[in-house]
Amino acid sequence: AIEDTDLLLIDHASHQRMVDEVPAIGAAYQMGLQRLAAARDKRIIGALTASAQDRYLDFIARYPTLSGRLPLRMLASYLGMSPETLSRIRKSLSRK
């Protein structure tokens, strides 16, 4: 985590018991896994097909407040580019 965070740790056996015994938790867990898989696939496709600038613009559209709170190197790494490339993109967009 890059910011202060509260974290709840649940051991695997307890988690599995909750998923098995509480239908709403099981359904929410399944839905979360499906969303996670879809987001991962979309991110991989974007990394392979979109330009660096498009990936940055998509990130800004999805998470408008997050980019200002992340160190440049972390954001560049997440987007699959060098910090220098991200700096050039940001500079170019600020001129428009």
Order of alpha helices (4+ residues) and beta strands (2+ residues): alpha-alpha-alpha-alpha-alpha
